[in-house]
Amino acid sequence: MDSRTDRLILVTMVLTVLEVSLAGLVLRRPWAFSFIAWQMVLTYLVYTGLTRNRLLVRLLVLPLFADLVQLLTDWYHARVVETLVYDYALFRIWETPDYIIAGWGFAFLQLGYLTLWLKRRIGLWPAIGLVTVVGSILHTWYEEMAYQAHAWRYINASLLAHVSHWVILTFVALIASLCVIVAWLEKRPVRDWALGGLLVGALIFVYSAIAVALFRYVG
């Protein structure tokens, strides 16, 4: 980790919040989510290619492999339990729109980097707690902005504003798990990060399926 990369992650995280808020509150156009997601991924890819930053390579490998499994999650929620509707996509792979594929890429990179940065300063478990809380709040906000921009929405589910409770619970469990996995993988070779990505992708499915079943049972 170095100060130049620290600044890149900080600036792009702030830019993500601002752009997503603009997309949901002002533009109200779903294409903005494709623009934001691919802009962020391209920024990280170009920076990584220019700097040969090994940590960012690993933080990009993880979501790449997570996406392979995560495709099943969108299919399950859109087609099986019918609680998720994607209203827009530049293109789709199975049921998953382009901006979700790219979105996991930059989201996991940001959260993973932040975890490792904080771990060096406040310790692992405080870092996990802080990233989990902040990350869950931010991504819940992104979900609300997506609804406002007509990108996706939830049906047949209990909601906080326009965000399903099962998604919020999934974020909390997933981000906490991601932090632990990234911290464990930090010094390990790239192939282990690929396996870690498959694990994270599987956890997205497991946590979200349990959360949907839980809230439907409670409801």
Backbone bond lengths (Angstrom), bond angles and torsions (degrees), N, CA, C in turn:
res aa  C-N    CA-C-N  psi(-1)  N-CA   C-N-CA  omega(-1)  CA-C   N-CA-C  phi
1 M - - - 1.463 - - 1.523 109.22 -
2 D 1.325 117.60 142.01 1.450 121.82 -179.16 1.521 108.75 -142.49
3 S 1.322 116.27 165.06 1.463 120.93 -173.95 1.525 111.92 -64.49
4 R 1.324 117.71 -33.22 1.460 120.47 179.83 1.530 110.79 -65.23
5 T 1.331 115.95 -43.67 1.467 119.69 178.45 1.521 110.77 -70.53
6 D 1.330 116.37 -36.20 1.471 119.67 175.29 1.526 110.83 -55.97
7 R 1.316 115.81 -45.35 1.470 120.41 -179.15 1.527 110.89 -65.80
8 L 1.329 116.14 -39.69 1.467 119.67 178.60 1.528 110.68 -59.28
9 I 1.324 116.99 -47.73 1.465 120.71 -178.06 1.524 110.24 -65.12
10 L 1.324 117.28 -42.90 1.467 120.23 179.52 1.528 110.98 -61.61
11 V 1.331 116.63 -48.76 1.464 120.71 -178.33 1.525 110.97 -62.52
12 T 1.332 117.48 -43.51 1.464 119.67 -177.73 1.526 112.07 -71.85
13 M 1.315 118.31 -30.42 1.463 119.89 175.31 1.525 110.57 -67.52
14 V 1.328 116.58 -44.66 1.468 120.12 177.51 1.525 109.91 -63.96
15 L 1.328 116.32 -41.63 1.463 120.50 179.74 1.527 111.03 -63.35
16 T 1.326 116.93 -37.95 1.467 120.59 178.01 1.518 110.89 -60.06
17 V 1.331 116.41 -47.93 1.471 120.43 -180.00 1.527 110.46 -60.16
18 L 1.323 116.37 -45.63 1.469 120.29 -178.13 1.528 111.48 -65.16
19 E 1.317 116.71 -45.44 1.463 120.38 -177.35 1.527 111.97 -67.83
20 V 1.337 116.94 -41.91 1.464 119.67 178.58 1.526 110.28 -64.47
21 S 1.323 116.95 -40.84 1.468 120.78 177.99 1.519 110.64 -63.04
22 L 1.326 117.29 -42.15 1.461 121.83 177.43 1.526 110.67 -62.34
23 A 1.332 115.93 -41.89 1.468 120.32 -179.55 1.519 111.67 -62.39
24 G 1.337 116.70 -39.43 1.453 120.21 -176.26 1.511 114.81 -85.40
25 L 1.321 116.81 -34.68 1.466 120.51 -173.92 1.520 114.04 -95.31
26 V 1.330 117.63 -27.52 1.461 120.59 -174.17 1.539 111.36 -116.46
27 L 1.317 117.47 -59.64 1.462 120.68 -176.96 1.526 111.84 -67.86
28 R 1.326 115.31 -45.69 1.474 121.88 -177.85 1.530 111.14 52.83
29 R 1.327 115.51 44.79 1.458 121.94 178.77 1.535 108.73 -128.28
30 P 1.325 118.34 128.72 1.469 120.05 -175.33 1.518 114.17 -67.09
31 W 1.357 118.01 -27.45 1.454 119.54 -179.30 1.526 111.63 -59.90
32 A 1.332 116.49 -22.79 1.468 119.89 179.52 1.525 111.34 -60.92
33 F 1.331 116.73 -30.81 1.459 119.00 -179.83 1.527 111.20 -70.02
34 S 1.328 117.40 -36.71 1.465 119.54 173.70 1.522 110.49 -64.04
35 F 1.329 116.58 -43.77 1.461 120.69 -179.92 1.528 111.39 -60.11
36 I 1.335 116.34 -47.49 1.466 120.56 -177.89 1.524 110.78 -63.39
37 A 1.328 116.28 -47.36 1.463 120.11 -175.61 1.521 112.17 -63.08
38 W 1.318 116.91 -48.02 1.462 119.07 -178.21 1.518 112.20 -74.29
39 Q 1.310 117.57 -29.24 1.470 120.65 173.99 1.518 110.19 -60.87
40 M 1.341 116.66 -45.27 1.454 120.33 -179.26 1.522 111.76 -66.18
41 V 1.326 116.77 -45.20 1.463 120.11 179.64 1.526 110.75 -61.63
42 L 1.336 116.86 -44.05 1.462 120.68 179.58 1.522 111.01 -63.38
43 T 1.323 117.05 -40.32 1.467 120.87 178.05 1.519 110.80 -58.58
44 Y 1.331 116.55 -46.91 1.469 120.67 -178.70 1.530 111.49 -68.41
45 L 1.330 116.84 -38.00 1.460 119.87 179.58 1.522 110.92 -65.63
46 V 1.330 117.25 -44.35 1.460 120.81 179.73 1.526 110.44 -64.57
47 Y 1.324 116.18 -46.48 1.468 119.70 179.90 1.527 110.86 -60.67
48 T 1.327 116.14 -44.90 1.471 120.37 -179.64 1.518 110.97 -63.53
49 G 1.342 116.70 -40.53 1.462 119.73 178.15 1.516 112.77 -64.64
50 L 1.328 116.81 -37.40 1.463 120.77 -178.69 1.523 112.52 -75.44
51 T 1.329 116.75 -36.26 1.465 120.34 -173.81 1.526 113.38 -99.21
52 R 1.344 116.98 -13.62 1.473 121.10 -175.66 1.528 111.31 56.20
53 N 1.331 114.88 38.95 1.466 120.55 -178.43 1.522 109.43 -72.64
54 R 1.323 116.85 111.60 1.468 121.07 -174.18 1.518 112.30 -67.78
55 L 1.326 116.45 -35.04 1.462 119.00 179.66 1.523 110.79 -65.10
56 L 1.323 117.06 -43.40 1.458 119.48 179.54 1.523 111.57 -66.75
57 V 1.331 117.26 -33.68 1.468 119.29 174.00 1.523 109.94 -57.00
58 R 1.333 116.20 -47.10 1.463 120.64 -179.67 1.530 111.39 -65.52
59 L 1.327 115.78 -39.01 1.464 119.91 -179.60 1.529 112.35 -72.29
60 L 1.319 117.65 -13.88 1.463 121.69 172.67 1.524 111.40 -92.44
61 V 1.318 117.06 -31.63 1.467 120.98 177.76 1.524 110.74 -64.87
62 L 1.334 116.48 -40.72 1.468 120.15 -177.20 1.535 112.61 -57.82
63 P 1.338 120.22 -53.53 1.465 118.39 179.87 1.525 113.70 -68.86
64 L 1.340 117.46 -26.33 1.462 119.63 176.64 1.521 110.09 -58.57
65 F 1.315 116.80 -45.92 1.459 120.63 179.97 1.522 111.76 -78.28
66 A 1.330 116.80 -30.15 1.471 119.25 175.36 1.521 110.53 -62.62
67 D 1.333 116.99 -37.79 1.461 121.59 -179.92 1.521 111.97 -60.37
68 L 1.327 117.04 -33.91 1.461 120.03 -178.52 1.522 111.28 -59.45
69 V 1.326 116.50 -39.88 1.458 121.20 -179.52 1.521 110.85 -85.09
70 Q 1.325 116.38 -32.59 1.453 121.28 -175.76 1.525 112.19 -64.55
71 L 1.326 117.42 -23.51 1.462 120.41 176.85 1.529 111.11 -55.20
72 L 1.328 115.70 -35.53 1.462 120.36 178.24 1.525 111.05 -65.06
73 T 1.324 117.22 -33.29 1.464 121.48 -177.90 1.527 111.22 -64.56
74 D 1.326 116.66 -48.01 1.461 119.32 179.77 1.526 111.41 -63.72
75 W 1.328 116.23 -40.40 1.469 119.48 177.24 1.522 110.34 -60.37
76 Y 1.321 116.72 -43.61 1.464 121.22 -177.80 1.525 111.09 -62.61
77 H 1.334 116.64 -46.32 1.470 119.78 -176.37 1.520 112.65 -76.68
78 A 1.333 117.22 -29.42 1.463 119.72 179.43 1.525 112.50 -82.86
79 R 1.323 117.49 -35.30 1.463 120.55 -171.47 1.524 115.25 -110.06
80 V 1.312 117.24 -30.30 1.469 119.58 -174.54 1.528 111.00 -94.46
81 V 1.322 117.36 -62.44 1.472 119.91 -179.64 1.530 112.01 -89.18
82 E 1.326 116.55 -10.41 1.465 123.27 173.84 1.537 112.56 50.13
83 T 1.312 114.24 59.82 1.458 119.95 178.21 1.529 112.72 -120.44
84 L 1.344 116.80 -4.24 1.463 122.25 -174.87 1.527 109.31 -131.87
85 V 1.331 116.10 133.07 1.462 121.60 178.23 1.526 108.66 -128.76
86 Y 1.329 115.98 120.95 1.465 120.61 172.50 1.523 108.08 -94.03
87 D 1.326 117.12 115.83 1.456 121.48 -177.05 1.521 113.32 -88.29
88 Y 1.322 116.59 -12.28 1.466 119.65 -175.20 1.520 109.67 -146.77
89 A 1.328 115.65 146.83 1.459 121.51 170.66 1.519 108.66 -160.04
90 L 1.312 116.41 136.23 1.461 120.81 170.15 1.526 108.44 -67.16
91 F 1.328 115.92 -42.16 1.464 123.30 168.78 1.521 106.91 -155.43
92 R 1.316 116.57 164.03 1.457 121.79 -178.92 1.526 109.95 -127.49
93 I 1.318 115.12 148.03 1.455 122.27 165.01 1.524 105.89 -116.18
94 W 1.332 114.71 109.57 1.446 121.55 -171.66 1.532 107.50 62.16
95 E 1.336 119.25 -118.04 1.463 120.45 177.78 1.525 112.79 -99.09
96 T 1.320 117.56 -2.49 1.458 121.71 -172.12 1.521 111.87 -92.77
97 P 1.335 118.40 120.97 1.468 121.15 178.44 1.518 111.98 -74.67
98 D 1.310 115.33 161.80 1.462 121.88 -174.40 1.521 113.36 -56.82
99 Y 1.335 116.98 -41.52 1.465 119.31 -173.52 1.532 112.35 -71.86
100 I 1.325 117.66 -21.15 1.461 119.62 174.63 1.524 109.67 -75.51
101 I 1.326 116.67 -41.46 1.466 120.81 176.92 1.527 110.19 -58.48
102 A 1.330 116.07 -50.06 1.468 119.83 178.99 1.523 111.34 -69.82
103 G 1.328 116.58 -34.29 1.461 120.81 -176.82 1.514 113.51 -62.47
104 W 1.334 116.04 -42.87 1.467 117.67 175.95 1.521 110.35 -60.70
105 G 1.338 116.30 -34.74 1.459 120.20 -179.07 1.511 112.96 -59.66
106 F 1.324 116.67 -53.02 1.467 117.16 -177.14 1.529 111.28 -78.35
107 A 1.335 118.11 -29.95 1.469 119.74 -179.74 1.521 111.04 -65.83
108 F 1.333 116.92 -46.58 1.462 119.52 179.91 1.515 111.51 -66.19
109 L 1.326 116.85 -35.53 1.464 119.21 177.63 1.523 110.56 -64.26
110 Q 1.322 116.68 -47.02 1.463 120.01 -179.62 1.521 111.52 -62.31
111 L 1.319 116.68 -48.81 1.470 120.39 -177.61 1.521 111.26 -66.36
112 G 1.319 116.34 -39.41 1.461 119.75 179.75 1.513 112.01 -66.42
113 Y 1.319 116.33 -44.88 1.468 119.70 179.22 1.526 110.49 -62.90
114 L 1.331 115.79 -44.37 1.460 119.70 179.88 1.524 111.18 -60.58
115 T 1.315 116.99 -38.76 1.473 120.91 178.00 1.523 110.99 -60.11
116 L 1.322 116.36 -48.98 1.461 120.33 -177.94 1.525 111.35 -68.08
117 W 1.329 117.15 -35.14 1.471 120.69 178.03 1.523 110.62 -65.58
118 L 1.317 116.36 -45.65 1.469 120.52 179.88 1.523 111.99 -69.43
119 K 1.325 116.74 -34.36 1.477 120.12 -179.50 1.516 111.17 -57.22
120 R 1.319 116.92 -36.99 1.464 121.39 -179.39 1.528 112.19 -71.25
121 R 1.310 116.91 -18.21 1.459 120.52 -173.26 1.526 114.18 -109.42
122 I 1.329 116.80 -34.69 1.472 118.79 -177.20 1.523 113.18 -126.06
123 G 1.337 117.17 -1.11 1.459 119.80 -179.48 1.523 111.59 98.08
124 L 1.328 115.79 160.23 1.456 120.89 -172.10 1.522 113.14 -64.61
125 W 1.337 117.60 -53.27 1.465 118.92 -171.87 1.530 113.30 -69.84
126 P 1.335 118.73 -39.74 1.475 117.13 171.79 1.532 112.13 -61.33
127 A 1.342 116.52 -36.91 1.467 119.93 178.25 1.520 110.87 -63.26
128 I 1.328 116.81 -44.12 1.465 120.80 178.72 1.524 110.49 -61.06
129 G 1.325 116.26 -44.92 1.460 119.77 179.74 1.515 112.55 -62.12
130 L 1.333 116.88 -44.96 1.465 120.89 -177.97 1.519 111.40 -67.11
131 V 1.327 117.19 -45.68 1.467 120.33 -179.49 1.523 110.68 -65.11
132 T 1.330 116.74 -37.76 1.466 119.93 179.43 1.523 111.03 -63.19
133 V 1.320 116.74 -45.62 1.467 120.33 -179.13 1.519 110.94 -66.52
134 V 1.329 116.78 -52.45 1.468 120.73 -177.89 1.526 110.65 -64.43
135 G 1.329 116.43 -44.26 1.458 120.02 -179.23 1.511 112.63 -63.13
136 S 1.327 117.28 -40.86 1.466 120.51 179.67 1.528 111.45 -65.67
137 I 1.323 116.62 -40.24 1.466 120.24 178.07 1.525 110.77 -65.10
138 L 1.335 116.78 -46.44 1.464 120.00 -178.47 1.527 111.65 -62.96
139 H 1.323 116.39 -44.26 1.457 118.65 -176.25 1.524 111.83 -74.09
140 T 1.309 117.62 -27.01 1.461 119.53 171.12 1.526 109.95 -66.65
141 W 1.323 117.26 -38.62 1.464 121.70 175.57 1.528 110.46 -63.09
142 Y 1.335 116.91 -42.24 1.460 120.22 178.03 1.533 110.72 -59.99
143 E 1.326 115.79 -39.29 1.469 119.79 178.70 1.526 111.05 -62.26
144 E 1.315 116.95 -43.14 1.459 120.55 178.98 1.528 110.05 -64.21
145 M 1.312 117.35 -41.65 1.455 120.63 178.52 1.530 111.41 -64.84
146 A 1.307 117.55 -34.19 1.464 120.97 177.14 1.522 110.79 -63.32
147 Y 1.322 115.79 -40.13 1.465 119.12 176.34 1.526 110.62 -63.76
148 Q 1.313 116.19 -44.95 1.464 120.19 -179.30 1.532 111.75 -62.96
149 A 1.325 116.16 -29.63 1.465 120.85 -179.57 1.531 112.30 -91.21
150 H 1.339 116.97 1.04 1.464 122.35 178.32 1.530 112.33 65.18
151 A 1.335 115.86 36.70 1.460 120.37 177.69 1.532 110.92 -90.51
152 W 1.328 117.17 -49.27 1.464 121.01 174.77 1.516 109.85 -153.10
153 R 1.339 115.25 165.66 1.465 120.98 -177.44 1.520 109.69 -155.27
154 Y 1.318 114.31 166.21 1.464 120.96 -178.96 1.523 110.14 -113.22
155 I 1.310 115.58 140.93 1.455 122.36 178.01 1.520 108.77 -129.70
156 N 1.332 115.73 162.81 1.473 120.68 177.90 1.527 111.53 51.74
157 A 1.335 115.53 41.83 1.470 119.60 -177.03 1.524 109.37 -150.74
158 S 1.341 116.42 150.57 1.459 120.91 172.59 1.524 108.22 -74.14
159 L 1.338 116.28 143.70 1.456 120.54 -169.70 1.523 112.93 -127.41
160 L 1.323 115.50 150.48 1.459 124.13 164.63 1.516 104.90 -110.86
161 A 1.342 117.46 110.07 1.469 121.87 -166.27 1.525 106.47 59.15
162 H 1.353 117.44 -111.97 1.463 119.51 177.96 1.524 112.26 -118.30
163 V 1.338 116.01 19.17 1.466 121.72 -178.54 1.523 108.65 -110.34
164 S 1.309 116.84 130.01 1.460 120.39 -178.05 1.534 110.78 -68.85
165 H 1.323 115.07 145.73 1.459 120.19 177.28 1.527 111.76 -62.55
166 W 1.333 115.72 -34.69 1.463 117.24 -178.11 1.520 111.87 -66.57
167 V 1.335 117.36 -31.42 1.464 120.11 177.57 1.531 110.57 -69.07
168 I 1.316 117.37 -41.87 1.463 120.59 179.63 1.526 110.44 -62.20
169 L 1.329 116.69 -45.47 1.467 120.10 177.67 1.524 110.65 -61.80
170 T 1.318 116.76 -40.26 1.466 120.72 178.66 1.520 110.95 -62.30
171 F 1.337 117.18 -42.43 1.458 120.45 178.60 1.529 111.26 -58.28
172 V 1.313 117.16 -46.45 1.461 120.70 -177.83 1.524 110.62 -59.51
173 A 1.332 116.57 -50.47 1.466 120.57 -178.03 1.525 111.14 -66.95
174 L 1.331 116.50 -41.12 1.458 120.15 -176.50 1.521 112.11 -69.02
175 I 1.327 117.30 -45.61 1.473 119.53 -177.78 1.521 110.76 -65.73
176 A 1.332 117.10 -40.06 1.470 119.47 176.27 1.528 110.51 -60.55
177 S 1.327 116.95 -43.81 1.463 120.75 179.24 1.522 111.20 -65.69
178 L 1.335 116.36 -41.30 1.462 120.65 178.55 1.528 110.86 -58.69
179 C 1.320 116.41 -43.67 1.469 120.29 179.90 1.522 111.30 -59.70
180 V 1.314 116.84 -45.15 1.469 121.50 179.40 1.526 110.38 -63.00
181 I 1.329 116.99 -45.11 1.464 121.25 -178.11 1.516 111.46 -64.87
182 V 1.336 117.20 -44.56 1.467 120.68 -179.92 1.535 110.44 -63.50
183 A 1.319 117.08 -42.42 1.466 120.21 178.86 1.523 111.02 -61.77
184 W 1.323 117.13 -39.42 1.466 121.73 179.52 1.531 110.98 -69.57
185 L 1.329 116.89 -34.87 1.462 121.00 -176.10 1.522 113.60 -83.57
186 E 1.309 118.46 -11.35 1.468 122.29 -167.21 1.519 113.60 -46.06
187 K 1.310 119.19 -46.12 1.466 122.38 -175.41 1.529 112.85 -98.34
188 R 1.295 117.75 7.15 1.458 121.21 -173.10 1.533 110.68 -94.05
189 P 1.357 116.88 160.20 1.472 120.45 -177.23 1.528 112.35 -68.21
190 V 1.334 114.72 167.27 1.459 120.95 -174.89 1.526 111.68 -59.57
191 R 1.333 117.92 -37.84 1.471 119.21 -177.79 1.529 111.50 -60.31
192 D 1.340 117.22 -32.07 1.461 120.25 177.50 1.526 111.08 -70.56
193 W 1.335 116.91 -32.82 1.462 120.36 176.11 1.523 110.22 -67.22
194 A 1.319 117.42 -34.47 1.465 120.55 175.77 1.527 110.02 -63.97
195 L 1.321 116.74 -44.17 1.465 120.33 177.20 1.527 110.74 -65.01
196 G 1.331 115.61 -37.84 1.462 119.66 176.08 1.512 111.64 -62.72
197 G 1.328 116.67 -36.38 1.456 120.40 176.90 1.518 111.98 -64.25
198 L 1.318 116.95 -42.10 1.464 120.42 176.78 1.529 110.62 -61.15
199 L 1.331 116.09 -39.49 1.459 120.31 177.77 1.522 111.32 -64.31
200 V 1.327 116.81 -45.18 1.471 120.20 179.02 1.531 110.27 -61.77
201 G 1.329 117.03 -42.87 1.456 120.18 177.56 1.515 111.92 -59.45
202 A 1.329 116.32 -41.28 1.464 120.16 177.95 1.523 111.20 -65.83
203 L 1.323 116.84 -36.81 1.464 120.38 179.70 1.528 111.35 -67.04
204 I 1.339 117.09 -35.39 1.463 119.33 176.30 1.520 109.40 -56.56
205 F 1.324 115.61 -46.20 1.463 119.75 -179.19 1.527 110.99 -65.68
206 V 1.314 116.85 -49.51 1.466 120.93 -175.62 1.525 111.20 -62.96
207 Y 1.329 117.05 -49.97 1.473 120.10 -178.34 1.523 111.30 -61.92
208 S 1.338 116.69 -43.99 1.462 118.94 -176.96 1.527 111.36 -69.70
209 A 1.320 117.85 -37.54 1.465 120.44 178.70 1.524 110.98 -65.68
210 I 1.333 116.63 -41.53 1.465 120.45 177.54 1.519 110.37 -65.42
211 A 1.332 116.65 -42.31 1.466 120.55 -177.91 1.528 111.08 -64.09
212 V 1.331 117.32 -42.96 1.463 120.17 177.62 1.522 110.51 -60.74
213 A 1.328 116.21 -47.18 1.469 120.56 -179.40 1.533 110.91 -62.69
214 L 1.328 116.46 -39.23 1.462 121.04 -178.85 1.525 111.48 -63.87
215 F 1.308 116.71 -49.55 1.465 119.49 -177.07 1.520 111.51 -70.66
216 R 1.308 117.89 -30.69 1.457 118.92 176.12 1.518 110.96 -71.58
217 Y 1.320 116.52 -35.12 1.461 120.40 177.91 1.532 110.05 -68.15
218 V 1.339 115.31 -46.03 1.464 120.14 179.13 1.516 110.16 -63.14
219 G 1.348 115.77 -42.13 1.461 119.34 -179.70 1.510 113.09 -67.01
